[in-house]
Amino acid sequence: MRRGQGREFARKPFHEAVKVYLEEREPHVSERTMQFEEERLGPLVKHFGEKPLLRFKAEDVSGYQKARLDVGVSGRTVNM
């Protein structure tokens, strides 16, 4: 990563960072893996959408996990 790219990436909203991640990952994994990752990232994108990566805190992640568990999603699914 070139100098400054990390900071630039950290400013991206979560949904844009996910897009970049998936684009960079696609040439290296199977189609099924891409489908799986897109499915698993969907709820995260819905929850964190516009939040810039640099604003994430541990409480955000644990709050998301708790919210998912509270609506009946299995722990295994939340962990994926």
N, C-alpha and C positions, 0 to 999 in steps of 0.2 A: 504494500500500500504506500503510495506516495505521501510525502509530508502534507499534512492538512486534510487528506482524504478521510481520515478517521473522525476528525472533528466535523467535517461536512456530513458524513454518514450519520453521526450521532445526532445531528439536528433534524434528520428526517423524521416525519411522522411514522409511527409503527407500520401502518399499512404500506407506505412506500418502501420501507426497509425490507418488509416481507417480499415485496415484488422483486427487489434487487436480489435478495437471497435466492429466491426461486429461479430467477433468470441465470444466476451464476451456477446454480446447482444442476440445472437441467441437463447440460451436456455430459455430466459425470454419473448419472444414476438412471435406473430403468424408468420406463413410463409409469409402471405401477407404483414405484417409490414416489414419483412426483405426485401422483393422484393421492397417495396416502398423506404426504406432507401437506398438500393443499387442503385436504379434508381436515387435518388436525390443526392447521393454522387458522381456519375459518372462524372458529369461536374466539380465538385470540384477537384477530383483526376486528371482529365485531365489538369486542370489549375495549380494546386499547386504541383502535382506529387512528385518531389524530394526535395521540400523545407522542411527543418527540422522545426518541430513545434516551437522550441525555437526562430526561426527567424521571426515568424509572428508578424506583426504590424497591427494596426487598418487600416492603409492605404492600406495594402494588401487586406483586406476584402472589404473595400469600392471600391477599384479599380476593384476587381472581380465583385462586384455588378454592377458597372457602365458598365463594359464590357458586361455583360450579358444583361443588359437593352438596351445597344446600338445596339445589334443584334436582338432586338425585343422580347426577353423573357419577360413574364409578371412579374410585381413586386411580385405578389403572388408566382409565381414559384421560383423566386430568393430568396425570404424570406424562402421558405421551404428548 
